[in-house]
């Protein structure tokens, strides 16, 4: 156990996750059988929690049907269950907002919610993500087994304290969120300023001298080495793509690398050449090469002649005047593209070398100031992450709130949880015993209506709620029965609803 979380108040009790709830895994219905999918049961995978920031989750990208649930190892979790990803990666956590199922990439915890606050468990699992990772094993990828998940230690506090701790965490996290929002807004403002600060030098008037880009240097379009030839890749030569441009104007490193052989068969970006993206939503991203490399076909390169300072052209390409030209001269098809010929014929402000130097020195100084401010803001943002971690650590050693008398001791609470767990298990077993498993065979809507609604009116929604068919399957058979006259529509005056009867 993490030493920082090992000491808890004497009125609390160390237990395990298995002690406070029922641990179950998930499952995936066969993807070969369409009958198992597109039903009414939300089904999630760890991918659904990637970059997911909310506490509660109601659905994933896909749904499964009742048949899919019953012919797989997936389990229908009750509302307020904890879902915890146990592989690829370990540690995504959320609370089920409604009934749902998960795939086998989760270990899930069904709680006696009157005795254990789901949010208290949620925040605790957030706090001990590293512990869970350390308990995992595996060669291809790490996985936290069900038996190991059950053994994760848990600081059981009286339910009144659990509730107060959750309230305090959320109060403090709300304050942090407000600070983060302000810091992020500051970053956006600095980013806008970075791209607009030089606009005053590039306003066209009657005295402006203009040249075309092709008259101040050489333009070339990039190329990607053949991906079939593996010798062109996995080297140490930069290969710039649009994703490398924009955040930092100085291009020292690219995310992707190519080999010397790959570099020799494509356009080369020399030091101090200017790169400009010329396609789609990324039109107009700019950077100046500070370590040579290649560049792909979505980028044009400007190599300026001796009469121009490269940084002057860089700052010009950041201006609104230049951006407007790019947009006006790009094709208006599905994706905006400006070809090399049109790019070469864009206007550039022609000023003498001394004026260029004056502009560059001024803008260099301003950009250095902006970078310094941006660095300070990012440091403050990083502090908020550490502050969240600190709050969670304080919460689960009992230091976040003041102690107070509670109605039940932790020992009494523990016994009540054990008793409630047995009731939940017994209830589940009764449901399983009394439940008639839905046949996997293709269901006939006539048989369903005949057995369940032979002499009573019903609605289409009643059939949906049976969870026997996917919506597509139900609609297909429904339309056929209406056409054949097997069912008849009528209007119930008392309930003011459209209903159906078997003819």
VMD Tcl script that draws the C-alpha trace (Angstrom):
set ca {
  {0.00 0.00 0.00}
  {1.20 3.52 -0.82}
  {2.72 4.87 2.41}
  {1.00 8.22 1.86}
  {-2.38 6.46 2.06}
  {-1.57 3.84 4.69}
  {-2.43 5.81 7.85}
  {-6.16 6.30 8.39}
  {-8.23 7.50 11.37}
  {-8.86 4.98 14.13}
  {-12.61 5.16 13.42}
  {-12.03 3.88 9.86}
  {-11.22 0.34 8.79}
  {-8.96 -1.10 6.11}
  {-10.96 -3.59 4.02}
  {-10.76 -4.73 0.38}
  {-12.87 -3.90 -2.67}
  {-14.28 -7.41 -2.43}
  {-15.52 -6.55 1.08}
  {-17.58 -3.54 -0.02}
  {-19.24 -4.84 -3.18}
  {-19.67 -7.60 -5.72}
  {-16.85 -7.78 -8.28}
  {-17.81 -8.90 -11.80}
  {-16.07 -8.82 -15.18}
  {-17.53 -8.06 -18.58}
  {-17.73 -9.78 -21.94}
  {-18.13 -9.32 -25.68}
  {-20.89 -11.00 -27.72}
  {-19.77 -12.62 -30.96}
  {-19.36 -9.96 -33.63}
  {-20.28 -12.57 -36.27}
  {-23.92 -12.63 -35.16}
  {-25.75 -9.36 -35.96}
  {-28.60 -10.46 -33.67}
  {-26.32 -9.76 -30.69}
  {-25.82 -6.09 -31.55}
  {-27.69 -2.78 -31.95}
  {-30.11 -3.51 -29.14}
  {-31.10 -1.33 -26.18}
  {-28.35 -2.26 -23.72}
  {-25.46 0.24 -23.46}
  {-22.11 -1.55 -23.71}
  {-18.75 0.12 -23.13}
  {-15.08 -0.64 -23.76}
  {-11.98 1.10 -22.32}
  {-11.83 3.15 -25.55}
  {-15.12 4.80 -24.53}
  {-13.39 6.20 -21.43}
  {-10.32 7.51 -23.26}
  {-10.22 11.29 -22.65}
  {-13.56 10.93 -20.83}
  {-13.72 13.42 -17.96}
  {-17.24 13.05 -16.56}
  {-17.86 11.00 -13.43}
  {-20.94 9.23 -14.82}
  {-21.22 7.39 -18.12}
  {-24.53 6.39 -19.73}
  {-23.46 4.68 -22.95}
  {-20.57 3.82 -25.25}
  {-20.18 3.72 -29.00}
  {-22.17 0.49 -29.32}
  {-25.20 -1.25 -27.84}
  {-25.87 -4.96 -27.47}
  {-29.19 -6.82 -27.50}
  {-30.72 -8.95 -24.76}
  {-29.75 -12.03 -26.77}
  {-26.17 -10.75 -27.05}
  {-26.08 -10.21 -23.29}
  {-27.31 -13.72 -22.54}
  {-25.06 -15.49 -25.03}
  {-21.88 -13.83 -23.78}
  {-20.09 -13.35 -20.47}
  {-21.28 -9.73 -20.31}
  {-23.30 -8.86 -17.19}
  {-26.00 -6.22 -16.87}
  {-24.72 -3.84 -14.21}
  {-27.17 -1.88 -12.07}
  {-27.13 1.90 -11.96}
  {-24.32 3.35 -9.76}
  {-21.97 0.42 -10.36}
  {-18.27 1.28 -10.65}
  {-16.60 0.43 -13.98}
  {-12.79 0.18 -13.84}
  {-10.61 -0.63 -16.86}
  {-8.25 -3.47 -16.02}
  {-6.18 -3.53 -19.21}
  {-5.15 -1.40 -22.19}
  {-4.93 0.77 -20.12}
  {-5.45 0.16 -16.41}
  {-7.22 2.82 -14.37}
  {-10.02 4.39 -16.40}
  {-12.91 4.71 -13.96}
  {-16.52 5.91 -14.11}
  {-19.91 5.35 -12.47}
  {-22.74 3.74 -14.44}
  {-25.46 6.35 -14.87}
  {-27.94 3.62 -15.81}
  {-28.01 -0.13 -16.40}
  {-25.23 -1.15 -18.77}
  {-22.71 -3.84 -19.68}
  {-18.97 -3.73 -20.35}
  {-16.48 -5.78 -22.31}
  {-13.84 -7.98 -20.67}
  {-11.47 -5.03 -20.34}
  {-13.19 -4.02 -17.09}
  {-13.46 -5.14 -13.50}
  {-16.77 -3.81 -12.20}
  {-18.03 -3.26 -8.68}
  {-21.72 -3.52 -7.71}
  {-22.21 -1.54 -4.50}
  {-24.78 -1.42 -1.70}
  {-25.23 2.29 -2.43}
  {-27.02 3.13 0.84}
  {-23.90 2.05 2.72}
  {-21.07 2.92 0.31}
  {-21.07 6.19 -1.64}
  {-20.19 5.39 -5.31}
  {-18.41 8.74 -5.68}
  {-16.27 7.97 -2.63}
  {-15.15 4.74 -4.36}
  {-14.71 6.57 -7.69}
  {-12.38 9.20 -6.22}
  {-10.46 6.59 -4.25}
  {-9.79 4.53 -7.38}
  {-8.60 7.71 -9.07}
  {-6.16 8.21 -6.20}
  {-4.68 4.69 -6.30}
  {-4.31 4.20 -10.07}
  {-0.57 3.62 -9.65}
  {-1.21 0.94 -7.00}
  {-3.59 -0.87 -9.37}
  {-0.98 -0.76 -12.14}
  {1.66 -2.19 -9.80}
  {-0.65 -5.10 -8.91}
  {-1.13 -6.03 -12.60}
  {0.84 -8.67 -14.48}
  {1.29 -9.92 -18.04}
  {3.81 -10.31 -20.84}
  {2.11 -8.90 -23.95}
  {0.28 -6.23 -21.94}
  {-0.42 -5.63 -18.27}
  {-3.76 -6.79 -16.91}
  {-5.28 -6.58 -13.45}
  {-6.94 -9.92 -12.71}
  {-10.26 -10.26 -10.90}
  {-8.55 -11.84 -7.90}
  {-6.04 -8.97 -7.66}
  {-8.75 -6.34 -8.13}
  {-10.70 -7.87 -5.25}
  {-7.64 -7.52 -3.00}
  {-7.14 -3.79 -3.58}
  {-7.20 -2.22 -0.08}
  {-10.00 0.23 0.65}
  {-10.28 2.76 3.52}
  {-13.84 2.24 4.77}
  {-15.15 5.34 6.53}
  {-18.59 5.81 8.11}
  {-21.14 6.65 5.41}
  {-21.67 10.16 6.83}
  {-17.94 10.83 6.49}
  {-17.88 9.35 2.99}
  {-20.59 11.81 1.96}
  {-18.81 14.78 3.57}
  {-15.50 13.82 1.95}
  {-17.14 13.64 -1.49}
  {-18.76 17.05 -0.93}
  {-15.41 18.58 0.05}
  {-13.54 17.00 -2.88}
  {-16.11 18.34 -5.34}
  {-16.09 21.79 -3.75}
  {-12.30 22.01 -4.07}
  {-12.23 20.45 -7.54}
  {-14.80 23.01 -8.68}
  {-12.51 25.82 -7.53}
  {-9.58 24.19 -9.35}
  {-11.69 23.83 -12.50}
  {-12.48 27.56 -12.43}
  {-8.76 28.33 -12.13}
  {-7.96 25.94 -14.99}
  {-10.59 27.55 -17.21}
  {-9.07 30.98 -16.55}
  {-5.57 29.68 -17.32}
  {-6.74 27.98 -20.53}
  {-8.42 31.21 -21.61}
  {-5.13 33.00 -20.97}
  {-3.34 30.48 -23.21}
  {-5.88 31.06 -25.98}
  {-5.39 34.82 -25.69}
  {-1.60 34.44 -25.84}
  {-1.94 32.16 -28.87}
  {-4.10 34.72 -30.70}
  {-1.65 37.47 -29.80}
  {1.25 35.40 -31.15}
  {-0.38 35.31 -34.57}
  {-1.67 38.88 -34.62}
  {1.09 40.93 -33.01}
  {2.82 41.61 -36.34}
  {-0.30 42.57 -38.31}
  {0.43 46.30 -37.98}
  {3.54 45.90 -40.16}
  {1.61 44.24 -42.97}
  {-1.27 46.56 -43.84}
  {-1.51 47.38 -47.53}
  {-1.83 51.04 -48.58}
  {-0.96 53.23 -51.58}
  {2.70 53.38 -50.55}
  {3.16 49.61 -50.14}
  {5.68 47.93 -52.40}
  {4.57 44.44 -53.39}
  {6.37 41.45 -54.87}
  {5.26 37.91 -55.59}
  {6.57 35.04 -53.46}
  {8.28 33.59 -56.54}
  {10.30 36.83 -56.82}
  {11.71 36.69 -53.29}
  {12.76 33.03 -53.24}
  {12.13 29.48 -54.46}
  {8.94 27.53 -53.68}
  {8.80 23.73 -53.61}
  {6.14 21.23 -52.53}
  {6.93 18.33 -50.25}
  {6.74 14.60 -50.86}
  {6.39 11.47 -48.72}
  {8.91 8.65 -49.26}
  {7.34 5.41 -50.45}
  {5.93 3.57 -47.44}
  {6.58 0.26 -49.23}
  {10.34 0.75 -48.92}
  {11.14 0.20 -45.23}
  {14.70 1.48 -45.76}
  {13.29 5.00 -46.07}
  {12.04 5.04 -42.47}
  {13.09 4.63 -38.82}
  {16.13 6.87 -39.19}
  {17.10 10.06 -37.38}
  {16.22 12.65 -40.06}
  {13.30 15.03 -39.42}
  {10.20 14.59 -41.57}
  {7.83 17.51 -41.02}
  {4.06 17.12 -41.29}
  {1.31 19.71 -40.62}
  {0.97 18.41 -37.04}
  {4.56 19.58 -36.37}
  {3.73 23.17 -37.30}
  {1.88 25.81 -35.32}
  {2.66 25.33 -31.63}
  {6.30 26.41 -31.87}
  {7.49 28.55 -34.77}
  {11.02 27.14 -34.52}
  {11.15 23.65 -36.05}
  {13.91 21.63 -34.41}
  {12.25 18.22 -34.13}
  {9.52 16.34 -35.98}
  {7.36 13.60 -34.54}
  {8.11 11.28 -37.47}
  {11.62 10.37 -38.61}
  {13.01 9.06 -41.90}
  {16.37 7.65 -42.95}
  {19.08 9.35 -44.99}
  {18.00 7.19 -47.94}
  {14.44 8.43 -47.57}
  {15.63 12.02 -47.33}
  {17.65 11.73 -50.53}
  {14.59 10.86 -52.66}
  {12.33 13.74 -51.54}
  {12.29 17.54 -51.24}
  {14.64 18.74 -48.53}
  {13.98 21.54 -46.05}
  {17.18 23.42 -45.32}
  {17.83 25.41 -42.15}
  {15.96 28.78 -42.24}
  {13.52 27.69 -44.95}
  {9.87 28.56 -44.25}
  {7.21 25.83 -44.22}
  {3.52 26.65 -44.84}
  {0.63 24.16 -44.81}
  {-1.57 24.49 -47.88}
  {-4.61 22.26 -47.34}
  {-7.90 22.04 -45.44}
  {-8.53 23.18 -41.87}
  {-4.77 23.36 -41.29}
  {-4.30 25.89 -44.11}
  {-1.71 28.49 -43.13}
  {0.19 26.80 -40.28}
  {3.75 28.15 -40.36}
  {7.22 27.31 -39.07}
  {10.89 28.03 -39.77}
  {13.25 25.05 -40.04}
  {16.06 25.06 -37.49}
  {17.24 21.50 -38.09}
  {17.09 20.19 -41.63}
  {14.71 17.47 -42.74}
  {12.05 16.47 -45.25}
  {8.42 17.59 -45.47}
  {5.25 16.08 -46.88}
  {3.02 17.03 -49.82}
  {0.63 19.10 -47.68}
  {3.36 21.69 -47.16}
  {5.04 24.28 -49.39}
  {8.57 25.44 -48.63}
  {9.92 28.95 -49.26}
  {13.70 29.31 -49.55}
  {14.33 33.07 -49.56}
  {17.09 34.78 -51.54}
  {19.86 36.93 -50.05}
  {17.79 40.14 -50.10}
  {15.36 38.83 -47.48}
  {15.70 37.79 -43.86}
  {14.00 34.39 -43.35}
  {12.39 35.51 -40.06}
  {10.84 38.50 -41.86}
  {9.07 36.14 -44.28}
  {8.10 33.92 -41.33}
  {6.39 36.81 -39.55}
  {4.80 37.95 -42.80}
  {3.31 34.45 -43.24}
  {1.78 34.77 -39.76}
  {-0.03 37.98 -40.72}
  {-3.74 38.26 -41.38}
  {-2.93 39.79 -44.77}
  {-1.17 36.58 -45.84}
  {-3.86 34.33 -44.31}
  {-6.57 36.17 -46.25}
  {-4.67 35.60 -49.49}
  {-4.40 31.87 -48.78}
  {-8.15 31.56 -48.23}
  {-9.09 33.72 -51.23}
  {-6.84 31.75 -53.59}
  {-7.62 28.25 -52.35}
  {-9.97 25.98 -54.26}
  {-13.52 25.80 -52.92}
  {-14.00 22.04 -53.23}
  {-14.68 19.72 -50.29}
  {-11.22 20.50 -48.90}
  {-9.57 23.90 -49.36}
  {-6.26 23.55 -51.23}
  {-3.93 26.16 -52.68}
  {-1.70 24.78 -55.42}
  {1.94 25.70 -55.96}
  {1.28 28.07 -58.88}
  {-1.23 30.16 -56.95}
  {0.97 30.04 -53.85}
  {3.98 31.40 -55.78}
  {1.88 34.33 -56.99}
  {0.74 35.52 -53.56}
  {1.79 39.06 -52.59}
  {4.65 39.86 -50.21}
  {5.49 43.28 -48.72}
  {8.82 44.36 -50.20}
  {10.87 46.44 -47.74}
  {14.60 47.08 -47.55}
  {16.86 44.86 -45.46}
  {17.18 47.41 -42.63}
  {13.42 47.71 -42.27}
  {13.15 43.91 -42.28}
  {15.74 43.73 -39.50}
  {13.86 46.35 -37.46}
  {10.58 44.41 -37.79}
  {12.24 41.08 -36.97}
  {14.00 42.45 -33.87}
  {10.77 43.96 -32.56}
  {8.72 40.81 -33.16}
  {11.42 38.51 -31.80}
  {11.36 40.46 -28.55}
  {7.56 40.36 -28.37}
  {7.43 36.64 -29.13}
  {10.03 35.94 -26.43}
  {7.82 37.81 -23.96}
  {4.78 35.80 -25.05}
  {6.70 32.51 -24.74}
  {7.75 33.46 -21.22}
  {4.14 34.24 -20.27}
  {2.93 31.02 -21.87}
  {5.52 29.02 -19.92}
  {4.32 30.59 -16.66}
  {0.70 29.74 -17.45}
  {1.58 26.13 -18.28}
  {3.47 25.80 -14.99}
  {0.36 26.99 -13.16}
  {-1.75 24.48 -15.08}
  {0.60 21.68 -14.07}
  {0.28 22.78 -10.45}
  {-3.49 22.22 -10.61}
  {-2.89 18.55 -11.51}
  {-0.62 18.11 -8.49}
  {-3.16 19.94 -6.34}
  {-5.88 17.46 -7.36}
  {-3.59 14.55 -6.43}
  {-2.82 16.17 -3.08}
  {-6.52 16.67 -2.29}
  {-7.29 13.00 -3.02}
  {-4.39 11.84 -0.84}
  {-5.62 14.03 2.01}
  {-9.17 12.75 1.54}
  {-8.32 9.09 2.01}
  {-6.13 9.47 5.08}
  {-8.84 11.47 6.82}
  {-7.17 14.90 6.60}
  {-9.65 16.65 4.30}
  {-12.51 17.13 6.77}
  {-12.85 17.45 10.54}
  {-13.82 14.34 12.50}
  {-17.37 14.12 13.85}
  {-19.62 11.58 15.60}
  {-21.53 9.22 13.32}
  {-24.61 7.06 13.81}
  {-22.84 3.80 12.97}
  {-19.34 2.68 13.81}
  {-17.23 1.39 10.94}
  {-17.47 -2.14 12.35}
  {-21.28 -1.93 12.34}
  {-21.21 -0.48 8.82}
  {-18.94 -3.30 7.68}
  {-21.36 -5.93 9.01}
  {-24.29 -4.17 7.34}
  {-22.41 -4.12 4.03}
  {-21.69 -7.83 4.33}
  {-25.38 -8.52 4.99}
  {-26.49 -6.29 2.11}
  {-24.06 -8.01 -0.26}
  {-25.63 -11.36 0.57}
  {-29.08 -9.93 -0.19}
  {-27.90 -8.57 -3.56}
  {-26.37 -11.93 -4.47}
  {-29.48 -13.83 -3.38}
  {-31.68 -11.49 -5.41}
  {-29.51 -11.99 -8.49}
  {-29.67 -15.76 -8.09}
  {-33.48 -15.63 -7.84}
  {-33.63 -13.58 -11.03}
  {-31.41 -16.11 -12.81}
  {-33.52 -19.06 -11.61}
  {-36.84 -17.50 -12.65}
  {-35.57 -16.14 -15.94}
  {-36.32 -17.96 -19.17}
  {-33.36 -17.48 -21.44}
  {-34.21 -15.81 -24.71}
  {-33.72 -18.21 -27.59}
  {-30.83 -17.43 -29.85}
  {-32.79 -18.64 -32.84}
  {-34.43 -16.07 -35.08}
  {-37.48 -14.84 -33.20}
  {-40.89 -14.58 -34.82}
  {-42.80 -11.44 -33.86}
  {-46.11 -13.24 -34.41}
  {-45.22 -15.77 -31.69}
  {-44.18 -13.02 -29.27}
  {-47.43 -11.06 -29.81}
  {-49.50 -14.24 -29.58}
  {-47.90 -15.30 -26.28}
  {-47.76 -11.93 -24.53}
  {-50.47 -9.73 -26.07}
  {-53.03 -12.19 -27.44}
  {-56.07 -10.56 -25.82}
  {-54.74 -7.20 -24.66}
  {-53.87 -3.97 -26.48}
  {-50.19 -3.08 -26.67}
  {-47.85 -0.40 -27.97}
  {-44.79 -0.66 -30.19}
  {-42.78 0.56 -27.18}
  {-43.91 -2.52 -25.21}
  {-42.17 -4.72 -27.77}
  {-39.04 -2.56 -27.66}
  {-38.87 -2.92 -23.87}
  {-38.80 -6.72 -24.15}
  {-35.22 -6.36 -25.49}
  {-35.69 -9.44 -27.68}
  {-35.05 -7.73 -31.01}
  {-32.77 -5.02 -32.22}
  {-34.70 -1.95 -33.40}
  {-33.90 -2.81 -37.03}
  {-35.15 -6.40 -36.69}
  {-38.27 -5.33 -34.83}
  {-39.14 -2.64 -37.38}
  {-38.75 -5.04 -40.29}
  {-41.12 -7.65 -38.82}
  {-43.52 -4.98 -37.52}
  {-43.99 -3.43 -40.96}
  {-44.64 -6.86 -42.43}
  {-47.35 -7.71 -39.86}
  {-49.07 -4.36 -40.40}
  {-49.03 -4.97 -44.15}
  {-50.43 -8.50 -43.72}
  {-53.18 -7.25 -41.40}
  {-52.07 -9.46 -38.49}
  {-52.23 -6.43 -36.16}
  {-54.59 -3.48 -36.24}
  {-54.05 0.09 -35.06}
  {-56.62 1.87 -32.88}
  {-56.84 4.97 -30.71}
  {-57.53 4.65 -26.97}
  {-59.69 7.65 -26.02}
  {-59.08 7.25 -22.27}
  {-55.28 7.07 -22.42}
  {-55.07 9.20 -25.57}
  {-52.54 6.75 -27.02}
  {-52.26 4.82 -30.25}
  {-52.42 1.10 -29.47}
  {-52.46 -2.14 -31.42}
  {-54.42 -5.37 -31.17}
  {-53.90 -8.80 -32.62}
  {-56.60 -9.37 -35.23}
}
mol new
graphics top color blue
foreach p $ca { graphics top sphere $p radius 0.5 }
foreach p [lrange $ca 0 end-1] q [lrange $ca 1 end] { graphics top cylinder $p $q radius 0.2 }
display resetview
